[in-house]
Amino acid sequence: QVQLVESGGGLVQAGGSLRLSCAPSGRTFSTYAMGWFRQAPGKEREFVAAIRWSGGTTYYADSEKGRFTISRDNAKNTLYLQISSLKPEDTAVYYCAAMTYVSYNYHLKDRYNYWGQGTQVTVSS
């Protein structure tokens, strides 16, 4: 069974930064791309960023460009999301997800095969 495990969330003051991590455990799988989504209370889960595992091409939601940086470490098989200049509206559960087949619709949740359990990010004003 494949599991994705996120870490790095927490309580941060507005203006601060965080780095979220995501690593798979259990059965290995071939990754085409991985992404980060977030879900705030009462809202739909929304796309934040994605990265093609081979080559490292990145994709961002238009609203997140500049403050969010997605990256991966192939040697450690780990995905990262660096968030800077945090705002209270960034408060959400952040999920990582893996896509094991070719798709160019990185922003669509249903293109991803595996999901983590989420890590809470809370930004205080």
Phi and psi in radians as a Rosetta constraint file:
Dihedral C 1 N 2 CA 2 C 2 CIRCULARHARMONIC -1.623 0.35
Dihedral N 2 CA 2 C 2 N 3 CIRCULARHARMONIC 2.349 0.35
Dihedral C 2 N 3 CA 3 C 3 CIRCULARHARMONIC -2.279 0.35
Dihedral N 3 CA 3 C 3 N 4 CIRCULARHARMONIC 2.486 0.35
Dihedral C 3 N 4 CA 4 C 4 CIRCULARHARMONIC -1.941 0.35
Dihedral N 4 CA 4 C 4 N 5 CIRCULARHARMONIC 2.295 0.35
Dihedral C 4 N 5 CA 5 C 5 CIRCULARHARMONIC -2.085 0.35
Dihedral N 5 CA 5 C 5 N 6 CIRCULARHARMONIC 2.018 0.35
Dihedral C 5 N 6 CA 6 C 6 CIRCULARHARMONIC -1.590 0.35
Dihedral N 6 CA 6 C 6 N 7 CIRCULARHARMONIC 2.687 0.35
Dihedral C 6 N 7 CA 7 C 7 CIRCULARHARMONIC -2.682 0.35
Dihedral N 7 CA 7 C 7 N 8 CIRCULARHARMONIC 2.914 0.35
Dihedral C 7 N 8 CA 8 C 8 CIRCULARHARMONIC 1.827 0.35
Dihedral N 8 CA 8 C 8 N 9 CIRCULARHARMONIC -0.101 0.35
Dihedral C 8 N 9 CA 9 C 9 CIRCULARHARMONIC -1.277 0.35
Dihedral N 9 CA 9 C 9 N 10 CIRCULARHARMONIC 3.027 0.35
Dihedral C 9 N 10 CA 10 C 10 CIRCULARHARMONIC 2.833 0.35
Dihedral N 10 CA 10 C 10 N 11 CIRCULARHARMONIC -2.930 0.35
Dihedral C 10 N 11 CA 11 C 11 CIRCULARHARMONIC -1.727 0.35
Dihedral N 11 CA 11 C 11 N 12 CIRCULARHARMONIC 2.182 0.35
Dihedral C 11 N 12 CA 12 C 12 CIRCULARHARMONIC -2.342 0.35
Dihedral N 12 CA 12 C 12 N 13 CIRCULARHARMONIC 2.579 0.35
Dihedral C 12 N 13 CA 13 C 13 CIRCULARHARMONIC -1.384 0.35
Dihedral N 13 CA 13 C 13 N 14 CIRCULARHARMONIC 2.638 0.35
Dihedral C 13 N 14 CA 14 C 14 CIRCULARHARMONIC -0.963 0.35
Dihedral N 14 CA 14 C 14 N 15 CIRCULARHARMONIC 2.415 0.35
Dihedral C 14 N 15 CA 15 C 15 CIRCULARHARMONIC 1.655 0.35
Dihedral N 15 CA 15 C 15 N 16 CIRCULARHARMONIC -0.265 0.35
Dihedral C 15 N 16 CA 16 C 16 CIRCULARHARMONIC -1.410 0.35
Dihedral N 16 CA 16 C 16 N 17 CIRCULARHARMONIC -3.016 0.35
Dihedral C 16 N 17 CA 17 C 17 CIRCULARHARMONIC -2.424 0.35
Dihedral N 17 CA 17 C 17 N 18 CIRCULARHARMONIC 2.801 0.35
Dihedral C 17 N 18 CA 18 C 18 CIRCULARHARMONIC -2.524 0.35
Dihedral N 18 CA 18 C 18 N 19 CIRCULARHARMONIC 2.681 0.35
Dihedral C 18 N 19 CA 19 C 19 CIRCULARHARMONIC -2.174 0.35
Dihedral N 19 CA 19 C 19 N 20 CIRCULARHARMONIC 2.061 0.35
Dihedral C 19 N 20 CA 20 C 20 CIRCULARHARMONIC -1.618 0.35
Dihedral N 20 CA 20 C 20 N 21 CIRCULARHARMONIC 2.561 0.35
Dihedral C 20 N 21 CA 21 C 21 CIRCULARHARMONIC -2.186 0.35
Dihedral N 21 CA 21 C 21 N 22 CIRCULARHARMONIC 2.709 0.35
Dihedral C 21 N 22 CA 22 C 22 CIRCULARHARMONIC -2.576 0.35
Dihedral N 22 CA 22 C 22 N 23 CIRCULARHARMONIC 2.195 0.35
Dihedral C 22 N 23 CA 23 C 23 CIRCULARHARMONIC -2.348 0.35
Dihedral N 23 CA 23 C 23 N 24 CIRCULARHARMONIC 2.472 0.35
Dihedral C 23 N 24 CA 24 C 24 CIRCULARHARMONIC -1.418 0.35
Dihedral N 24 CA 24 C 24 N 25 CIRCULARHARMONIC 2.641 0.35
Dihedral C 24 N 25 CA 25 C 25 CIRCULARHARMONIC -2.367 0.35
Dihedral N 25 CA 25 C 25 N 26 CIRCULARHARMONIC 2.848 0.35
Dihedral C 25 N 26 CA 26 C 26 CIRCULARHARMONIC 1.491 0.35
Dihedral N 26 CA 26 C 26 N 27 CIRCULARHARMONIC -2.543 0.35
Dihedral C 26 N 27 CA 27 C 27 CIRCULARHARMONIC -1.106 0.35
Dihedral N 27 CA 27 C 27 N 28 CIRCULARHARMONIC 2.388 0.35
Dihedral C 27 N 28 CA 28 C 28 CIRCULARHARMONIC -1.359 0.35
Dihedral N 28 CA 28 C 28 N 29 CIRCULARHARMONIC 2.787 0.35
Dihedral C 28 N 29 CA 29 C 29 CIRCULARHARMONIC -2.638 0.35
Dihedral N 29 CA 29 C 29 N 30 CIRCULARHARMONIC 2.795 0.35
Dihedral C 29 N 30 CA 30 C 30 CIRCULARHARMONIC -1.526 0.35
Dihedral N 30 CA 30 C 30 N 31 CIRCULARHARMONIC 2.164 0.35
Dihedral C 30 N 31 CA 31 C 31 CIRCULARHARMONIC -1.799 0.35
Dihedral N 31 CA 31 C 31 N 32 CIRCULARHARMONIC 2.213 0.35
Dihedral C 31 N 32 CA 32 C 32 CIRCULARHARMONIC -1.540 0.35
Dihedral N 32 CA 32 C 32 N 33 CIRCULARHARMONIC -0.766 0.35
Dihedral C 32 N 33 CA 33 C 33 CIRCULARHARMONIC -2.712 0.35
Dihedral N 33 CA 33 C 33 N 34 CIRCULARHARMONIC 2.788 0.35
Dihedral C 33 N 34 CA 34 C 34 CIRCULARHARMONIC -2.332 0.35
Dihedral N 34 CA 34 C 34 N 35 CIRCULARHARMONIC 2.706 0.35
Dihedral C 34 N 35 CA 35 C 35 CIRCULARHARMONIC -2.499 0.35
Dihedral N 35 CA 35 C 35 N 36 CIRCULARHARMONIC 2.905 0.35
Dihedral C 35 N 36 CA 36 C 36 CIRCULARHARMONIC -2.066 0.35
Dihedral N 36 CA 36 C 36 N 37 CIRCULARHARMONIC 2.351 0.35
Dihedral C 36 N 37 CA 37 C 37 CIRCULARHARMONIC -2.197 0.35
Dihedral N 37 CA 37 C 37 N 38 CIRCULARHARMONIC 2.869 0.35
Dihedral C 37 N 38 CA 38 C 38 CIRCULARHARMONIC -2.493 0.35
Dihedral N 38 CA 38 C 38 N 39 CIRCULARHARMONIC 2.685 0.35
Dihedral C 38 N 39 CA 39 C 39 CIRCULARHARMONIC -2.402 0.35
Dihedral N 39 CA 39 C 39 N 40 CIRCULARHARMONIC 2.019 0.35
Dihedral C 39 N 40 CA 40 C 40 CIRCULARHARMONIC -1.543 0.35
Dihedral N 40 CA 40 C 40 N 41 CIRCULARHARMONIC 2.755 0.35
Dihedral C 40 N 41 CA 41 C 41 CIRCULARHARMONIC -0.959 0.35
Dihedral N 41 CA 41 C 41 N 42 CIRCULARHARMONIC 2.253 0.35
Dihedral C 41 N 42 CA 42 C 42 CIRCULARHARMONIC 1.342 0.35
Dihedral N 42 CA 42 C 42 N 43 CIRCULARHARMONIC 0.108 0.35
Dihedral C 42 N 43 CA 43 C 43 CIRCULARHARMONIC -2.115 0.35
Dihedral N 43 CA 43 C 43 N 44 CIRCULARHARMONIC 2.874 0.35
Dihedral C 43 N 44 CA 44 C 44 CIRCULARHARMONIC -1.278 0.35
Dihedral N 44 CA 44 C 44 N 45 CIRCULARHARMONIC 2.700 0.35
Dihedral C 44 N 45 CA 45 C 45 CIRCULARHARMONIC -1.227 0.35
Dihedral N 45 CA 45 C 45 N 46 CIRCULARHARMONIC 2.262 0.35
Dihedral C 45 N 46 CA 46 C 46 CIRCULARHARMONIC -2.147 0.35
Dihedral N 46 CA 46 C 46 N 47 CIRCULARHARMONIC 2.629 0.35
Dihedral C 46 N 47 CA 47 C 47 CIRCULARHARMONIC -1.252 0.35
Dihedral N 47 CA 47 C 47 N 48 CIRCULARHARMONIC 2.423 0.35
Dihedral C 47 N 48 CA 48 C 48 CIRCULARHARMONIC -1.981 0.35
Dihedral N 48 CA 48 C 48 N 49 CIRCULARHARMONIC -0.965 0.35
Dihedral C 48 N 49 CA 49 C 49 CIRCULARHARMONIC -2.853 0.35
Dihedral N 49 CA 49 C 49 N 50 CIRCULARHARMONIC 2.775 0.35
Dihedral C 49 N 50 CA 50 C 50 CIRCULARHARMONIC -2.552 0.35
Dihedral N 50 CA 50 C 50 N 51 CIRCULARHARMONIC 2.800 0.35
Dihedral C 50 N 51 CA 51 C 51 CIRCULARHARMONIC -2.518 0.35
Dihedral N 51 CA 51 C 51 N 52 CIRCULARHARMONIC 2.356 0.35
Dihedral C 51 N 52 CA 52 C 52 CIRCULARHARMONIC -1.338 0.35
Dihedral N 52 CA 52 C 52 N 53 CIRCULARHARMONIC 2.261 0.35
Dihedral C 52 N 53 CA 53 C 53 CIRCULARHARMONIC -1.139 0.35
Dihedral N 53 CA 53 C 53 N 54 CIRCULARHARMONIC -0.675 0.35
Dihedral C 53 N 54 CA 54 C 54 CIRCULARHARMONIC -1.657 0.35
Dihedral N 54 CA 54 C 54 N 55 CIRCULARHARMONIC 2.059 0.35
Dihedral C 54 N 55 CA 55 C 55 CIRCULARHARMONIC 1.768 0.35
Dihedral N 55 CA 55 C 55 N 56 CIRCULARHARMONIC -0.565 0.35
Dihedral C 55 N 56 CA 56 C 56 CIRCULARHARMONIC 1.379 0.35
Dihedral N 56 CA 56 C 56 N 57 CIRCULARHARMONIC 0.283 0.35
Dihedral C 56 N 57 CA 57 C 57 CIRCULARHARMONIC -1.082 0.35
Dihedral N 57 CA 57 C 57 N 58 CIRCULARHARMONIC 2.356 0.35
Dihedral C 57 N 58 CA 58 C 58 CIRCULARHARMONIC -1.970 0.35
Dihedral N 58 CA 58 C 58 N 59 CIRCULARHARMONIC 2.688 0.35
Dihedral C 58 N 59 CA 59 C 59 CIRCULARHARMONIC -2.409 0.35
Dihedral N 59 CA 59 C 59 N 60 CIRCULARHARMONIC 2.428 0.35
Dihedral C 59 N 60 CA 60 C 60 CIRCULARHARMONIC -2.309 0.35
Dihedral N 60 CA 60 C 60 N 61 CIRCULARHARMONIC 2.604 0.35
Dihedral C 60 N 61 CA 61 C 61 CIRCULARHARMONIC -1.125 0.35
Dihedral N 61 CA 61 C 61 N 62 CIRCULARHARMONIC 2.482 0.35
Dihedral C 61 N 62 CA 62 C 62 CIRCULARHARMONIC -0.963 0.35
Dihedral N 62 CA 62 C 62 N 63 CIRCULARHARMONIC -0.639 0.35
Dihedral C 62 N 63 CA 63 C 63 CIRCULARHARMONIC -1.280 0.35
Dihedral N 63 CA 63 C 63 N 64 CIRCULARHARMONIC -0.245 0.35
Dihedral C 63 N 64 CA 64 C 64 CIRCULARHARMONIC -1.868 0.35
Dihedral N 64 CA 64 C 64 N 65 CIRCULARHARMONIC -0.039 0.35
Dihedral C 64 N 65 CA 65 C 65 CIRCULARHARMONIC -1.091 0.35
Dihedral N 65 CA 65 C 65 N 66 CIRCULARHARMONIC 2.361 0.35
Dihedral C 65 N 66 CA 66 C 66 CIRCULARHARMONIC 1.832 0.35
Dihedral N 66 CA 66 C 66 N 67 CIRCULARHARMONIC -0.754 0.35
Dihedral C 66 N 67 CA 67 C 67 CIRCULARHARMONIC -1.725 0.35
Dihedral N 67 CA 67 C 67 N 68 CIRCULARHARMONIC -0.294 0.35
Dihedral C 67 N 68 CA 68 C 68 CIRCULARHARMONIC -1.988 0.35
Dihedral N 68 CA 68 C 68 N 69 CIRCULARHARMONIC 2.366 0.35
Dihedral C 68 N 69 CA 69 C 69 CIRCULARHARMONIC -2.295 0.35
Dihedral N 69 CA 69 C 69 N 70 CIRCULARHARMONIC 2.080 0.35
Dihedral C 69 N 70 CA 70 C 70 CIRCULARHARMONIC -1.720 0.35
Dihedral N 70 CA 70 C 70 N 71 CIRCULARHARMONIC 2.467 0.35
Dihedral C 70 N 71 CA 71 C 71 CIRCULARHARMONIC -2.664 0.35
Dihedral N 71 CA 71 C 71 N 72 CIRCULARHARMONIC 2.935 0.35
Dihedral C 71 N 72 CA 72 C 72 CIRCULARHARMONIC -2.498 0.35
Dihedral N 72 CA 72 C 72 N 73 CIRCULARHARMONIC 2.691 0.35
Dihedral C 72 N 73 CA 73 C 73 CIRCULARHARMONIC -2.041 0.35
Dihedral N 73 CA 73 C 73 N 74 CIRCULARHARMONIC 1.823 0.35
Dihedral C 73 N 74 CA 74 C 74 CIRCULARHARMONIC -1.084 0.35
Dihedral N 74 CA 74 C 74 N 75 CIRCULARHARMONIC -0.678 0.35
Dihedral C 74 N 75 CA 75 C 75 CIRCULARHARMONIC -1.114 0.35
Dihedral N 75 CA 75 C 75 N 76 CIRCULARHARMONIC -0.654 0.35
Dihedral C 75 N 76 CA 76 C 76 CIRCULARHARMONIC -1.630 0.35
Dihedral N 76 CA 76 C 76 N 77 CIRCULARHARMONIC -0.073 0.35
Dihedral C 76 N 77 CA 77 C 77 CIRCULARHARMONIC 0.933 0.35
Dihedral N 77 CA 77 C 77 N 78 CIRCULARHARMONIC 0.783 0.35
Dihedral C 77 N 78 CA 78 C 78 CIRCULARHARMONIC -2.224 0.35
Dihedral N 78 CA 78 C 78 N 79 CIRCULARHARMONIC 2.468 0.35
Dihedral C 78 N 79 CA 79 C 79 CIRCULARHARMONIC -1.839 0.35
Dihedral N 79 CA 79 C 79 N 80 CIRCULARHARMONIC 2.525 0.35
Dihedral C 79 N 80 CA 80 C 80 CIRCULARHARMONIC -2.262 0.35
Dihedral N 80 CA 80 C 80 N 81 CIRCULARHARMONIC 2.708 0.35
Dihedral C 80 N 81 CA 81 C 81 CIRCULARHARMONIC -2.414 0.35
Dihedral N 81 CA 81 C 81 N 82 CIRCULARHARMONIC 1.961 0.35
Dihedral C 81 N 82 CA 82 C 82 CIRCULARHARMONIC -1.622 0.35
Dihedral N 82 CA 82 C 82 N 83 CIRCULARHARMONIC 2.208 0.35
Dihedral C 82 N 83 CA 83 C 83 CIRCULARHARMONIC -2.104 0.35
Dihedral N 83 CA 83 C 83 N 84 CIRCULARHARMONIC 2.180 0.35
Dihedral C 83 N 84 CA 84 C 84 CIRCULARHARMONIC -2.051 0.35
Dihedral N 84 CA 84 C 84 N 85 CIRCULARHARMONIC 2.908 0.35
Dihedral C 84 N 85 CA 85 C 85 CIRCULARHARMONIC 0.810 0.35
Dihedral N 85 CA 85 C 85 N 86 CIRCULARHARMONIC 0.911 0.35
Dihedral C 85 N 86 CA 86 C 86 CIRCULARHARMONIC -1.061 0.35
Dihedral N 86 CA 86 C 86 N 87 CIRCULARHARMONIC 2.519 0.35
Dihedral C 86 N 87 CA 87 C 87 CIRCULARHARMONIC -2.117 0.35
Dihedral N 87 CA 87 C 87 N 88 CIRCULARHARMONIC 2.702 0.35
Dihedral C 87 N 88 CA 88 C 88 CIRCULARHARMONIC -0.952 0.35
Dihedral N 88 CA 88 C 88 N 89 CIRCULARHARMONIC -0.558 0.35
Dihedral C 88 N 89 CA 89 C 89 CIRCULARHARMONIC -1.280 0.35
Dihedral N 89 CA 89 C 89 N 90 CIRCULARHARMONIC -0.093 0.35
Dihedral C 89 N 90 CA 90 C 90 CIRCULARHARMONIC -1.417 0.35
Dihedral N 90 CA 90 C 90 N 91 CIRCULARHARMONIC -0.128 0.35
Dihedral C 90 N 91 CA 91 C 91 CIRCULARHARMONIC -1.051 0.35
Dihedral N 91 CA 91 C 91 N 92 CIRCULARHARMONIC 2.147 0.35
Dihedral C 91 N 92 CA 92 C 92 CIRCULARHARMONIC -3.085 0.35
Dihedral N 92 CA 92 C 92 N 93 CIRCULARHARMONIC 2.963 0.35
Dihedral C 92 N 93 CA 93 C 93 CIRCULARHARMONIC -1.570 0.35
Dihedral N 93 CA 93 C 93 N 94 CIRCULARHARMONIC 2.239 0.35
Dihedral C 93 N 94 CA 94 C 94 CIRCULARHARMONIC -1.811 0.35
Dihedral N 94 CA 94 C 94 N 95 CIRCULARHARMONIC 2.267 0.35
Dihedral C 94 N 95 CA 95 C 95 CIRCULARHARMONIC -2.058 0.35
Dihedral N 95 CA 95 C 95 N 96 CIRCULARHARMONIC 2.443 0.35
Dihedral C 95 N 96 CA 96 C 96 CIRCULARHARMONIC -1.779 0.35
Dihedral N 96 CA 96 C 96 N 97 CIRCULARHARMONIC 2.708 0.35
Dihedral C 96 N 97 CA 97 C 97 CIRCULARHARMONIC -2.577 0.35
Dihedral N 97 CA 97 C 97 N 98 CIRCULARHARMONIC 2.661 0.35
Dihedral C 97 N 98 CA 98 C 98 CIRCULARHARMONIC -2.140 0.35
Dihedral N 98 CA 98 C 98 N 99 CIRCULARHARMONIC 2.439 0.35
Dihedral C 98 N 99 CA 99 C 99 CIRCULARHARMONIC -2.002 0.35
Dihedral N 99 CA 99 C 99 N 100 CIRCULARHARMONIC 2.159 0.35
Dihedral C 99 N 100 CA 100 C 100 CIRCULARHARMONIC -1.824 0.35
Dihedral N 100 CA 100 C 100 N 101 CIRCULARHARMONIC 0.023 0.35
Dihedral C 100 N 101 CA 101 C 101 CIRCULARHARMONIC -2.318 0.35
Dihedral N 101 CA 101 C 101 N 102 CIRCULARHARMONIC 2.884 0.35
Dihedral C 101 N 102 CA 102 C 102 CIRCULARHARMONIC -1.280 0.35
Dihedral N 102 CA 102 C 102 N 103 CIRCULARHARMONIC 2.182 0.35
Dihedral C 102 N 103 CA 103 C 103 CIRCULARHARMONIC -2.675 0.35
Dihedral N 103 CA 103 C 103 N 104 CIRCULARHARMONIC 2.502 0.35
Dihedral C 103 N 104 CA 104 C 104 CIRCULARHARMONIC -1.809 0.35
Dihedral N 104 CA 104 C 104 N 105 CIRCULARHARMONIC 0.089 0.35
Dihedral C 104 N 105 CA 105 C 105 CIRCULARHARMONIC -1.672 0.35
Dihedral N 105 CA 105 C 105 N 106 CIRCULARHARMONIC 1.183 0.35
Dihedral C 105 N 106 CA 106 C 106 CIRCULARHARMONIC -1.134 0.35
Dihedral N 106 CA 106 C 106 N 107 CIRCULARHARMONIC -0.380 0.35
Dihedral C 106 N 107 CA 107 C 107 CIRCULARHARMONIC -1.508 0.35
Dihedral N 107 CA 107 C 107 N 108 CIRCULARHARMONIC -0.078 0.35
Dihedral C 107 N 108 CA 108 C 108 CIRCULARHARMONIC -1.677 0.35
Dihedral N 108 CA 108 C 108 N 109 CIRCULARHARMONIC 2.207 0.35
Dihedral C 108 N 109 CA 109 C 109 CIRCULARHARMONIC -1.039 0.35
Dihedral N 109 CA 109 C 109 N 110 CIRCULARHARMONIC -0.673 0.35
Dihedral C 109 N 110 CA 110 C 110 CIRCULARHARMONIC -1.317 0.35
Dihedral N 110 CA 110 C 110 N 111 CIRCULARHARMONIC 0.000 0.35
Dihedral C 110 N 111 CA 111 C 111 CIRCULARHARMONIC -1.491 0.35
Dihedral N 111 CA 111 C 111 N 112 CIRCULARHARMONIC -0.145 0.35
Dihedral C 111 N 112 CA 112 C 112 CIRCULARHARMONIC -1.762 0.35
Dihedral N 112 CA 112 C 112 N 113 CIRCULARHARMONIC 2.361 0.35
Dihedral C 112 N 113 CA 113 C 113 CIRCULARHARMONIC -1.499 0.35
Dihedral N 113 CA 113 C 113 N 114 CIRCULARHARMONIC -0.667 0.35
Dihedral C 113 N 114 CA 114 C 114 CIRCULARHARMONIC -2.187 0.35
Dihedral N 114 CA 114 C 114 N 115 CIRCULARHARMONIC 2.557 0.35
Dihedral C 114 N 115 CA 115 C 115 CIRCULARHARMONIC -2.323 0.35
Dihedral N 115 CA 115 C 115 N 116 CIRCULARHARMONIC 2.603 0.35
Dihedral C 115 N 116 CA 116 C 116 CIRCULARHARMONIC -1.489 0.35
Dihedral N 116 CA 116 C 116 N 117 CIRCULARHARMONIC 3.112 0.35
Dihedral C 116 N 117 CA 117 C 117 CIRCULARHARMONIC -1.501 0.35
Dihedral N 117 CA 117 C 117 N 118 CIRCULARHARMONIC -0.199 0.35
Dihedral C 117 N 118 CA 118 C 118 CIRCULARHARMONIC 1.673 0.35
Dihedral N 118 CA 118 C 118 N 119 CIRCULARHARMONIC 2.640 0.35
Dihedral C 118 N 119 CA 119 C 119 CIRCULARHARMONIC -2.301 0.35
Dihedral N 119 CA 119 C 119 N 120 CIRCULARHARMONIC 2.335 0.35
Dihedral C 119 N 120 CA 120 C 120 CIRCULARHARMONIC -1.414 0.35
Dihedral N 120 CA 120 C 120 N 121 CIRCULARHARMONIC 2.285 0.35
Dihedral C 120 N 121 CA 121 C 121 CIRCULARHARMONIC -2.063 0.35
Dihedral N 121 CA 121 C 121 N 122 CIRCULARHARMONIC 2.151 0.35
Dihedral C 121 N 122 CA 122 C 122 CIRCULARHARMONIC -2.161 0.35
Dihedral N 122 CA 122 C 122 N 123 CIRCULARHARMONIC 2.176 0.35
Dihedral C 122 N 123 CA 123 C 123 CIRCULARHARMONIC -1.961 0.35
Dihedral N 123 CA 123 C 123 N 124 CIRCULARHARMONIC 2.110 0.35
Dihedral C 123 N 124 CA 124 C 124 CIRCULARHARMONIC -1.655 0.35
Dihedral N 124 CA 124 C 124 N 125 CIRCULARHARMONIC 2.569 0.35
